[in-house]
């Protein structure tokens, strides 16, 4: 493997494993592939440290269970979660558990390489993590109180209708607030929003933000 950065692919679908392996090897990564969570975990303790691409939906152990087990064992490898279901609740759960990113299949090459680059940055650069948090705090300072409340609801996995009920407004207003905060935060996707939300203090009750 030499000095190449290592990516561990964990997916029960052989076609997905082969496609990801080809994409990543041609991009210059060393790649190891596993057909299940248990297979990867049996090797993870001795595996070269790198980024882990985890399929969310697998038999025996799903991606979240594998991620939690890695944390329990003290194996510090950043995770990029893949799913065929773009459920925002799953994205919240994965990123709350420490995933660096959450991507829906089929994955575009640019999005995949960008997620892996962020994952390695979080692994290699502690100073970078502090800078990322400072940047998130600076961006969040531009939000109105209600936008912060909407962001809080998104980070908790709430649908727009529920956030609207909590704030005493309408789902349409929440949609507009969400669009506004995406622009203010420079976020292109739900994972972008979640990274910022988890980096800033979003404590407080919904009633405080009905302004």
C-alpha positions in Angstrom: 0.0 0.0 0.0 3.0 2.3 0.4 2.2 5.8 1.5 -1.3 5.8 -0.1 -4.2 6.7 2.1 -6.4 3.7 2.9 -10.1 3.5 2.5 -12.0 0.6 3.9 -15.2 -0.2 2.0 -18.0 -2.1 3.9 -20.9 -3.0 1.8 -22.9 -6.2 1.3 -23.5 -5.6 -2.4 -20.6 -6.9 -4.5 -21.3 -4.6 -7.5 -21.1 -1.5 -5.1 -17.9 -2.7 -3.6 -16.3 -3.2 -7.1 -17.5 0.1 -8.3 -16.2 2.0 -5.3 -12.9 0.1 -5.3 -12.3 1.0 -9.0 -13.2 4.7 -8.4 -11.0 5.0 -5.4 -8.0 3.1 -6.7 -8.0 5.2 -9.9 -8.1 8.3 -7.6 -4.9 7.1 -5.9 -6.2 5.4 -2.7 -5.3 2.0 -1.3 -8.6 0.1 -0.9 -9.7 -2.8 1.3 -13.2 -4.2 0.9 -15.5 -6.2 3.2 -18.8 -7.8 2.5 -20.3 -7.3 6.0 -19.9 -5.4 9.3 -18.7 -8.4 11.3 -16.1 -9.2 8.6 -14.7 -5.6 8.8 -14.8 -5.5 12.6 -12.9 -8.8 12.8 -10.0 -7.1 10.9 -10.4 -3.5 12.1 -8.2 -3.8 15.1 -5.2 -4.7 13.0 -6.2 -2.7 9.9 -4.2 0.3 8.7 -5.8 3.5 9.9 -7.9 5.2 7.3 -11.4 6.2 6.2 -14.3 3.8 6.4 -17.1 3.8 3.9 -20.1 2.1 5.5 -23.3 1.0 3.9 -26.2 1.9 6.2 -28.4 -1.0 5.3 -26.6 -4.4 5.7 -27.7 -7.8 7.1 -26.3 -8.9 10.5 -25.1 -5.4 11.4 -26.2 -2.2 9.9 -23.8 0.7 9.3 -24.8 2.5 12.5 -24.2 -0.6 14.6 -20.7 -1.0 13.0 -20.0 2.7 13.7 -21.0 2.4 17.3 -18.9 -0.7 17.7 -15.8 1.0 16.3 -16.3 3.8 18.8 -16.8 1.3 21.7 -13.5 -0.4 20.7 -11.7 2.9 20.6 -10.9 2.5 16.8 -10.6 6.1 15.6 -11.3 5.9 11.9 -13.6 8.5 10.3 -16.8 7.1 8.7 -18.6 8.1 5.5 -22.1 6.6 5.6 -23.8 5.5 2.4 -27.5 4.7 2.0 -30.0 4.0 -0.7 -32.6 5.8 1.4 -32.1 9.5 1.8 -34.0 9.6 5.1 -32.9 12.8 6.9 -33.4 11.0 10.3 -30.8 8.4 9.3 -28.4 11.2 8.4 -28.9 12.8 11.8 -28.3 9.5 13.6 -25.2 8.8 11.6 -23.6 12.2 12.1 -24.6 12.4 15.8 -22.7 9.1 16.2 -19.7 10.8 14.6 -19.9 10.1 10.9 -17.9 12.6 8.8 -20.5 12.6 6.0 -23.7 10.9 4.8 -24.2 10.2 1.1 -27.1 8.8 -0.8 -26.6 6.1 -3.5 -25.8 6.3 -6.4 -22.9 8.4 -5.3 -21.3 10.9 -7.6 -17.5 10.6 -7.8 -16.9 14.3 -6.8 -19.2 14.0 -3.8 -17.5 10.8 -2.7 -14.0 12.2 -3.0 -15.0 15.4 -1.2 -16.5 13.4 1.7 -13.3 11.2 1.9 -11.1 14.3 1.9 -13.1 15.8 4.7 -12.9 12.6 6.6 -9.1 12.4 6.3 -8.8 16.0 7.3 -10.7 15.3 10.5 -8.4 12.4 11.2 -5.2 14.2 10.5 -5.7 17.8 11.5 -6.8 18.6 15.1 -6.1 22.3 14.5 -8.4 22.1 11.4 -11.2 20.8 13.6 -10.9 23.9 15.8 -10.9 26.1 12.8 -13.9 24.4 11.4 -15.8 24.9 14.6 -14.8 28.6 14.7 -16.0 29.0 11.1 -19.3 27.3 12.0 -19.8 29.7 15.0 -19.1 32.7 12.8 -21.6 31.6 10.2 -24.3 30.7 12.8 -24.0 34.2 14.2 -25.6 35.5 11.0 -28.8 33.5 11.7 -32.0 35.0 13.2 -33.4 33.4 16.3 -36.0 31.6 14.3 -33.5 30.3 11.8 -31.4 29.0 14.7 -34.6 27.2 16.0 -35.2 25.7 12.5 -31.5 24.5 12.4 -32.0 23.0 15.9 -35.0 21.1 14.7 -33.2 19.8 11.6 -30.3 18.7 13.8 -32.8 16.7 15.9 -34.2 15.0 12.8 -37.6 16.8 13.0 -39.7 17.2 9.8 -40.7 20.7 8.7 -44.3 20.2 9.9 -43.1 19.3 13.5 -40.7 22.3 13.6 -43.6 24.5 12.4 -45.8 23.3 15.2 -43.1 23.9 17.8 -42.6 27.4 16.6 -46.2 28.3 16.0 -45.7 28.9 12.3 -46.4 27.1 9.0 -44.4 24.4 7.2 -44.0 26.8 4.3 -42.4 29.4 6.6 -40.0 26.7 7.9 -39.1 25.9 4.3 -38.3 29.5 3.6 -36.3 29.8 6.8 -34.4 26.6 5.9 -33.6 28.0 2.4 -32.4 31.2 4.0 -30.1 29.5 6.5 -28.7 27.2 3.8 -27.5 30.4 2.0 -26.2 32.1 5.1 -24.3 29.0 6.2 -23.0 28.2 2.7 -24.5 24.7 3.0 -25.1 22.7 -0.1 -26.6 19.6 1.6 -28.1 18.2 4.7 -24.8 16.9 6.0 -23.3 20.4 5.5 -26.1 21.8 7.7 -25.6 19.1 10.3 -21.9 19.6 10.6 -22.5 23.3 11.4 -25.4 22.5 13.7 -23.3 20.0 15.7 -20.4 22.5 16.0 -22.5 25.3 17.5 -24.5 25.6 20.7 -28.2 25.1 19.8 -29.5 24.7 23.3 -32.7 26.4 24.3 -36.4 25.9 24.0 -38.5 26.5 20.8 -40.6 29.1 22.7 -37.5 31.3 23.0 -37.3 31.5 19.2 -40.8 32.5 18.1 -39.6 35.8 16.8 
